[in-house]
């Protein structure tokens, strides 16, 4: 819901954004329903209509729902939810807390995965420093060794700093 609300539709000429813009879908074809608002209509005549029918009349039938009816439906559902919460407050709190715990545990799993990847890369970088031996034995030039080791050291410092935070 929050994701949808972030992408609000543009205000119409009346500068009023309908709260249902972009969130109502046709029950028959599954496409979005568009807001239909005219200057000479009363607010209770404002309605949402199927976008498929507006574009291709043979793919869906003409149907609409008035926004005042949508408001009543949403208000009714919110009232039911509030009654349920009042009647089962402890159960609701437990459910909300378990959802929060589940979200935190999934974030923890992601963080552990990232940490594991960073640790793996650090160990790879440690192995790369075996090239030091190659430098000592004369297999690579000093200039090449200095350039390569500086890049690897920077990467290792960044990785260590990222998982210490």
N, C-alpha and C positions, 0 to 999 in steps of 0.2 A: 504494500500500500504506500509506504513512504517513498519507494522508488518511483511509483507512478506520480505521486504528488510533486516530486522534484521536477518533473517534465510537464509543468502546467501548460495548457494551451494559451495562446495569446488572447488578451482581452478583446472583446468585440467592441463595436463603436460606442456602446454604452459604458465602456470601461469596467464592466462587471464580469468577472470570470465565474462561470458556473462551477460549483464544487464537484460536479459529476463529469466534467470535461475529460475525455480520454479514459474513463473508467467503466463506461457502460457498453456492453456488447450485445449484439443481436442473438436471441435464443435460437433462431432458425439457422442462420448461416455462420454465426460466430464472429462476424466483422464488427468494427466499432460502430457505435451510433453517434451521429452528429447532432449538435445543438441547433435547433431551429428557433430563431427569435426575430420578430419583426417589430418595427417601430409602433405600428398601430394596434398591436396585440396587448392584451392585459397580461400581467405577469403569470397568472394561472393558466394561460394558453401556451406558454413556453414549453417546448417538448424536445425530446431526443428522437431522431429517426434513423433507420438503418442506412448505412453508407452504401451498401451493395445496391439497394433499391434506387438510391439517388444516382448511381453510376450506370447500372445495368438492370433495368426493370424486369428482365426475364429470369434473373438468377435468384431473386428473393421477392417476397410480397411486401406491399406497403404496410408498414406498421410503425407505431411510435408509442412512447410513454411520456406523459407529462412530468415535468420536473417537480411539480408540487406533489404528485403521487410518489415519486422517488423519495422526496423528503419525508413523507409520511411513513414509507416502508422502512427507511433507515432509522428514523426516530423510534418506530415500533420495535425494531430489532435491538437498538441500543437500550431501550427500556427493559426488554426481556433479559438482556445481558446483565443490566444493573440489578434486576430482581434476583437473577441466579446468583450473582456475586453476594448480594445481601443475605440470601438464604444459605449459601454455602461459602461463607467468607474464608474459613480455614482451608477448605479444599481448593478454593481459588488461589489463595496465597501459596499453598504447596505446589500447585500447578505452575504458577508464575515463577516460583523459586527454582523448580526443576528445569523449566525452560532456560532460565538464566544459567544454571549450572551446566546444562548441556551445551549452551553457547560458549561458556568459558572453557569447557573441556575440549571442544572442537578447536578453539583458538590455541589452547595449550598444545594440542596435537600438531597444529601447523607450526607453532613456534619450535617444538622439539624437532620437527622435520627440518626446518631451516637451520637449526643449531647443528644437527647431524651433518647436513650438507657442508656447513662452514667448517666443522671439525675435519671432515673428510678432505676438503680442499687444503686446509692447513697442513694435514699430514702429507698430502701430495707435494705441497711446497717444500716441506721439510725434505722429502725425497729428492726434490729438484736441486737442493743444495748439495747433493752429492756431486754435482757438476764441479764443485769446488775441487774435488779430487782431480777431475779432468784438467783443471787449470794448473794445479800443482804439478801434475804429471806432464804438462805441456801440450795436452791434446787440443786445448782452445787458447786463444790469445787473451792477454790480460784485459784488453779493451772490450772484447766481446763478453768476457766474464763479468766485468764491472757493469756493463749495460744490462745484461740479463739479471744479475743478482739485485740490482737496484729496483727493477720492475717487480720482481718476485717479493722483495722485502716490503715494498709499498702495499702490494696486494695482501700480504700476510698481516700487516699492521691493521689494515682496514677490516679484514675479517675478524681479527681478535677483538677490535673495538666494537664491531657490530653485535657480537654475541655476549659481550661483557655488559652491554646496556640492557 
